[in-house]
Amino acid sequence: MFDNITNSTNCPDNEVISYVLTALYSFIFIGGVTGITLMSFLLFQSNTRSVTTTAVINLIVVHGIFLLTVPFRILYYIKNEWLLGDDFCKLVSAMIHVHLYLSFIFYVITLVIRYLIFFNRKDKLEFYRTLHAVVASVAVWVLVVVIIFPLFFKEYGRNGKYDSSKCFQFQDEFMKLGVQILNYITIAIILAVVFAFLCMQICIIVGIVRKLQGPVLAYQEFCAQMKSLFFILVMFFCFVPYHIFRIYYVQNVNDCKIVKYNDICLSLTAISCFDMWSFVLQSNYFKQSKCMSLKNKFVCCHF
């Protein structure tokens, strides 16, 4: 779960890797900020009592907090020198992991809600009042901010001795057996959950396609399941490769090349910030396209 570079003082800087990471994080920052900004405008026009909408709003908050730290990463990879102090280095370094796992949690919450809607044959789940949606969100964030954040930041990079001019180099943590076991448990949970959701979603979509007649894209039921599939694919392509590589990385933290590759794999998890573009593009598409006639029993998809 940690952003590390083993034996950091002995690992020479790799300019090519620095250029790649600079480009990746610049791309993520520009695309992520644009996506959550456009999505925020769309949410003003949506039903804020919807449980799914509430989960999406929380995802935007998670992405937004992480993106605030990305410019500092970009600056570091450009200069190859950290000038903002050890504590802030730990904060910026930890935030990409916090973003990864909080995003994962909200993806799972969103998918569970969608499955409840599907299996209970409901159009949507709503809070009785907007205040209830706010209270539910605040409860989740209080848990994160009051319990998880302090514990995470207290233990993060506590035992290492690092070059103060370098950052994101907390490899000594992997010398502890407890950290290795925690990583393996986390990897197993992430992979098991993602593949379970993927298998379930494929079965649901195949069943719907067999049942429906005509162009399936015109049916709200099918479109809703494609949205669920999108969330699963985001987890699959952004989170699964990193955690599979993590198994090898934990066993080879003394190899500088492996550490550099881990940095790249970790940066790819941040591409999940682009998830909001799915809703933005979908909304624009359906605004420009004509809905099928209701008398033909076709209904346009909507967020």
C-alpha angles and dihedrals in degrees: 000000000000135000101232147168113191119229085357096184089058096045111093118224113261111213094195092054090046091053091048093049092046091053093045096049092044089053091046093048096049095042094041096049092046092048097050091044093054091042091052090058090050092051091058086067096046135084105275092194092066111111091219092051090050090054090050091050089054090049089055089052091050092049092045095053091049094046089056088067097045097083089060090054091050091049091051094050091048095050097029086218133095116218102166103082136262097274094053089045089057091048095051092043093049095047094073089057092044088051092049097052097037089050089050091051093050091046089054091047091050092049093047089051091050091050091050089053092048099045093042091049094235129145092225145330118247138184112239091238136014087242089063090056090051092048092050091051093046090051091056093047093046088055090050098042099040101038113015102036098051092046092046096048093042093057098034110110092341098140103039131101110217142176104260091217091060130068140194090038109123101135098134089078089075090066086077116086091214092060091050092050091047090052093050091048092049092048092050092050095048094048094044094050095046095048092044091053092045094052092045093048094050090052091050094049093047090051092050094048090053091050100046126076127211126012105353093204089069093063120091091212092058094044091051090055091048088057089053089048089052092057090049092049090051089055091043098051099033103037109023099061091050094050094045090052088045090068090061093039095056089055095047106038091136092067111091093201092055090050091054091049089050089056090056093046089049092052090054090062088066090064084083084084085080092067091098090063088070091065094041094052092042092052093050091047095054093044089058098040128073120246118238116253114274090223087066087056093243121134129191119242117248137181 
